Amino acid sequence: MLQGKKILLAVSGSIAAYKTAFFIRLLVKEGAEVRVLMTKSAKDFITPLTLATLSKHKVYSDFFDPATGLWDSHVALGLWADAMVIAPASANTLAKMAQGAADNLVIATYLSARCPVFFAPAMDLDMHLHQATQKNLEVLQSYGNHLIAAEEGELASGLQGVGRMAEPETIVESLRSFWIDTSPLTGKRVLITSGPTYEKIDAVRFIGNHSSGRMGTALATQCAAQGAEVIFIAGPSDYLPSGASISIIRVESADEMYQAVREHFELSDIAIFAAAVSDYKPASRFDKKLKRNGHEMTIELVENKDIAAEMGRQKKKGQITVGFALETDDEVENAQKKLKNKNLDMVVLNSLNDDGAGFSEPTNKVSLFFKDNMREDFELKSKDAVASDIVNAITKKLNA
């Protein structure tokens, strides 16, 4: 559920700051990308070097670097994150959050964040129970922030009571639960085909293409991150997604992919046909390696089943199907034909004429075509970002 999520962790001055090292490790293990902010007092409890090493990114603490004049934009950080987690949130930081006193990078970023904000208080017993602190907790929740409540136990002062910051595992579970409850694809089953297919000529040769499977893998990761159960049918590819909600089925030929899709299509809410399926296969296959004999050789080819078109004929009301069109000429016309002829709800068009948009590239440039004659064009982006755009378009279709 946290795979691919961008988490902005803000650390304030509290002895509980040591727990953030364990929290970051859990987030990274879950597949999240982590950026860390620290108040100046937080550095007294744990070093920026420790958190930078664990997050694999620089730690932000000041508005700008006085040596270079470079600005660490609190606005950009707030826009980057899928969630901001303030842990530990000291009594001082809670007060500044409640009042909007933006005298440090953490509070300025908090005030700029458009994402959900979670905060985990940490302080001594009497500080936590004080009316001022309790009022601040109420105010922050009234703003829509998510409280991860302090726990009871032994405190740094030696007192026993409520004030301990929630354990890292508890904070991770809070994030998981939030996205499970709010994710638009929660409870949906998504079938995705990915990669090439190989059509054997003999024991060592085949007809295939240069599809890497990167796009399909990015789509599976994005769908799983939004709560979906993913059935991932992959041709020969080194790029495979991972996650508890992703089931991987390996195939080689177009016929094998067709059989796997047919088996799972009926129970799928959404089907994304991202695989580059071979249009043709040899009419006959040789069990042994063919040897050169000094003569020309002709291989007879026959058409493979058109998987997207076959499923389009079987599609039930409410199912959403998405196809891909990789074209070299008459791109728009061919994409629109595919949309109609295969009974698709959306076609993702990319052209080999666009630099950075071909097979095996880490980037893609796409246009989306819809049944209602709408079209949406995107600039060149990473395939992860393209997957996010595609899945967002699908979720809009679900909610339409």
SEGU-985596 format. One record per residue (C-alpha): residue in one letter; x, z negated, y. Coordinates in steps of 0.001 Angstrom, whole numbers, plus 524288, in hexadecimal, padded with zeros to 5 digits. Last residue first. Layout:
AXZY...
//
This chain:
A7B99B8355D8248BN7C0858297081EE4L7C6238308D81323K7CA0983C2A81B96K7D11383308824ECT7D80482D4D8190AI7DC8183AE281513A7E1DC83DE6822A0N7E968831088227BV7EECC834BB81524I7F3C9841AA81A6FD7F9F983BA882694S80088830F181E73A805BD83B13814F8V80B85842968207DA812658362A824EFD81851834228176AK81BDB84299816FAS823C9840C782353K81E218481782ED7L81D78855C3834CCE811F18564983E13F803CB8556D839DCD7F82A85E9083AE5E7E9E785AFF83885R7DF60864E883535M7D09C863E6834C5N7C8BA86E7F82E1AD7BF3A8646682858K7C5CC865BD81B23F7D2B8860CC8204CF7E03486693822F2L7EC2D85DF382504S7F89A8639182AD1V805EB85F7082600K8142F85E1C82987N81C6F8578A81F18T828BC84F6481E2CP831BA84A8081348E8335A858C180EF9S8330085B5E80055F82995866C4801EAG8277386BF280F96A823328662381C94G8302D863C482379D8300A870AD82ADAD82285876CA82AF8N821888841D8244DL81F7887D738172CS81231879D881C7EN80A4B86D8881A8DL7FBB586C938191AV7F497860708145EV7E6F38644C81011M7DB2B85B6481138D7CDCE859BB80AF5L7D0E08634480015N7C72B86C327F940K7D220874737F369N7CDBE8814F7F979K7CA6087B6D806ACL7D6848735D809C4K7DF4787D40802F8K7D9E88881880B9AQ7DC4B87FDD817C3A7EA6287D4E813BAN7ECA188BBE810F4E7E76288FD581E41V7EF838858682538E7FC3A8893581E71D7FB3E897FA81EE8D8096D897E081A48T8131688E91813AEE8098B8843E80ED6L8098E876B8808C8A7FB378731B807B1F7F7B88656C80324G7EA99860937FE2CV7E215854C1800C8T7D600850CD7F926I7CC26846647FD16Q7C1D1841DB7F374G7B4DC83DAE7F97CK7AC70847597F21BK7B32684B627E595K7BE268552E7E42BQ7BE2B85D437D7A6R7BF9E86A917DE48G7C9D6864FB7E771M7D0EF85F907DB93E7D2E286D4F7D654A7D6F4872437E3CAA7E1068676B7E573I7E6988699F7D7D1D7E7B38786C7D8A0K7EA0287B2D7CA3CN7F6AC882437C78EE7F741890F87C879V7FE6F8991D7BE64L80C5589E3E7BED7E812D08A86D7B637I8218C8A7427B620T829228B3FA7B640M8370A8B4E77B137E841828BEBB7B4ADH84B708C18B7AA34G859508BCEA7A7A3N8552B8B2B379D9FR855DF8A5FD7A569K8511289ACF79CFBL843E1893F979DECK844B18858079B20K83BCE8816B79010D82D4F87E1478FB5F8298A88A4D79733R81D2D8898B79F61S81230893557A087A8098F897A87ABD3P8138E891C07B51CK80D46889587BFA2Y8075F88C8B7CCE4D80236885A07D8FBS80C2387AB57D79FV8068E86E1B7DD4FA80CB08691F7E9D5A8069B85BA37E906A7FF79855DA7F4CBF7F1B6856867EF31I7EBDD84A537F555A7DFDD845557EE23I7D73183ABD7F3FED7CCA28324D7EDD4S7D231834267E03CL7CA4B831407D3F1E7C79483F9C7D0FDF7D577843DE7D3FFH7DC9F83B9B7C9EAE7DC3A843987BD51R7DB4D850A07C454V7E77184D4F7CC33A7EF4284A187BFE9Q7EACC8569A7B91DY7EE0485EDD7C50AM7FB74858B07C656E7FE7785BA97B818D7FA03869C77B9E3A8022C86B017C647S80E2F866CA7BEAEE816C185AB07BF15V80EB284E497BF8FR811518401B7C2F2I805F4836CF7C586I808CB82BEA7CF40S7FF56820C87D209I8007181B417DFDAS7F9EA80E3F7E33BA80581805DA7DF0CG80EEE80DA87E737S818C5818987E639P818F7826B17EAA6L8208C8317B7E3BAY82A5483B1E7E92BD8335E8404D7DE7BS829BE84B027DB22P824A5852897CF58G815DC8528C7D146A80F05846437D592I801158419F7D3D1F7FF59835667DC2AI7F2CD82DD27D9D7V7F20E824D77E5AAE7E9A2818BD7E758A7E79E818137F5FBG7EA1080CBA7FF2AQ7EFD38132480B2CA7FDC88112C80694A7FA0A817F57F9DFC7F574823D68017CQ802098242C8097ET80AD6823037FD9FA8034F82D917F672L8040E8369C80240A812B58347F803BBT8148B8376F7F53DG80CA6843E57F666M814BD8485C801F5R821B7845567FB74G81E4984C987EEE4S82A6C855217EFDBS823F6862887EF54H82E5A86CEF7ECE2N82697875867E3AEG824DC878167D535I8260D882307CA6CF82DC487CE87BEF6R83A3687E467B728V84072875AA7ACB7A83862876B27A01FD831A18832C7A47FI828F8887BC7AF91K8236C87A6D7B2DAE81A25878927BE5BY81EE886D7B7C703T8158A866F07D06DP819988624C7DDD3G817AF855337E48CS80B4584D867E6ACT7FD2384C027E2ACI7F5A7840B37E8BAL7E94883A007E3CAV7E40582F5B7ECB6R7DB22824727E7E0K7D4A681CE37F2D7G7D28780E217F28CT7DA3380C007FF0DL7DC498193380591P7D89C814DE8135AS7E16E808E4812B5T7DB387FCFD81924D7D97C7F33880E12I7E5537F77B80624W7ED417F832812A0F7EA227EA438167DS7EC0A7E511808B9R7F9A57EAED807DBL7FD827E54F8150ES7F8AB7D7D581139E7FFCD7D90980433V80C807DBB480B69I80A467CFAB813DCT807AD7C73F807E5E813F57CC2D80110P81BF37C8F280D35E817307BAC580CD9A80E197B66E817AAM815257AF81822C3R814D17A0D08212DG80C7D799C982B4BV8027D791A8823F0G8070B7846A81F27Q8126E77BEB81ACAL81C657776B824A4G82AF6778A882220S82D3877FEF82ED0A82FC378C8A82757L8223078BAD82173E81DD0787CA813CEG8113D78E5F80FF4E8049A79451814D0E803AB7A2B0817FBA802957AA0E824C2A7F7BD7B41E82516I7FA0B7C2AD824E0L7F1D97C58C830E7H7EDC67D3AE83351N7ECB67D8188416DG7DF867DCE58464EY7E0667D74A8541AS7D7947CC1084FB5Q7E2047C8E7845A1L7EBFD7C72C85074V7E2C87BE8D85845E7DFD37B5A784CCAL7EE357B3DD8498FN7F0FD7B139857EFK7E67E7A6AE8583BQ7EC637A03684C3BT7F9AD7A069852D0A7F48579A3D85F55Q7EC7C79034857CFH7F88F78B5B850A2L7F77278BF9841D8H80287795CF8402FM80B8078E708495BD8082D781E684227L80BDC78780834E0D8185378EB58388CM818AC79D4483A9BA8167F7AA4D833BBP80B417B39083694A809D57C04C82ECFF804D07CB918371CF7FEE87D8898332EV7FCAB7E3A583CD8P7F5097EFF68394DC7FA8E7FC0C8402BR7F95F8000484E67A805207F7E085266S8088D7F760860DCL805567E8F38630EY80CDB7E561856BDT818567EDA685B5AA818E27E6608684DI817A87D983860E5V823177DC74857C8L82B8C7E2A78626BN82B757D68886AF3D824D97D1CE8776FA817AD7D7B987443A80ED47CC1B8770AG8022C7D19287178Q7FB677C459871A2A7F8167C39A8631FM804B57CA3A85F13K80CB87C13F867E1A806327B53B86214L808457BA0385425T8168E7BCC08574AN818A97AEE285C3FA811C27A8DB8508ES81A9F7B0DC847ACA816037BCFC84074P81EC27BE3F83482A81B3A7C8A6831D5I814E77D23983B40V810807DDA0832CBM80D767EA9B8394BA8066B7F4D88312ED80681803A382FF7A811B1803A1839B1W8170E80EA684206L80E0F80CD584DBCG812907FEF58503CL820CA802D484EB0A81F2580E3085827V818E48054F8624EH823357FABA860A7S82D4F80509863FCD83B27800BA86150W8416A8065A86D7AL84F7680B3486DE7G8572F805EB8797DT863C280757871BCA86A207F9F087314P85DDC7F31D877FCD856757F75586BAEF8480B7F76F86F0DF83B877EFC986D05D842AE7E6228647FS840AC7E1728567EY83F9D7ED1384D55V846207ECA383FFEK84CA37F90483B27H8479E7FED382E6BK84AA27FD1A81FF3S840127F28881F17L848BC7E96A8171FT855477EC4181E9BA84E727EBC082BCCL8484F7DEB382820T855557D88F8248AL85C657DE898302FP851ED7D96C83975T855FE7CBC783570I84C9D7C1128315AF8490B7B42A837FCD84F8F7B50F84552K84C367C395845D3A83DD47BFD984660S8406F7B9AF853A4K843587C719859A0T836A17CCA485474M838027D5F884929L832277E337845D4V833C87E9578385FR830527F6E883344V82BBF7F87082545E828158044C81D1AA81F7180085811A6G822308046280384E81DA27F7C57FD1CK82BE67F4007FADDV82E347F5C680970L822FC7EC7880C74L827B67E257802AFR835917E2DA8080BI830677E161815E9F828BE7D52D81221F834887CF0D80B85A83CB17D098817DDT8310E7CC3781FF7K831507BF0281938Y83D387BAE082132A834B87BBC382D56A82D827AF9382898I836F87A77A830D0S82FAD7AD0683C72G832DD7B5C384800S82B177C26084701V82BFA7CDC383D7FA8242F7DA3F83FB4L822A57E323833D1L81E057F10F83659I819267F6BF82985K81826805628272DK810A2807D781A9EG81638811DB8112AQ812AF80A1F80506L80B8D7FDC98094DM800008000080000
//
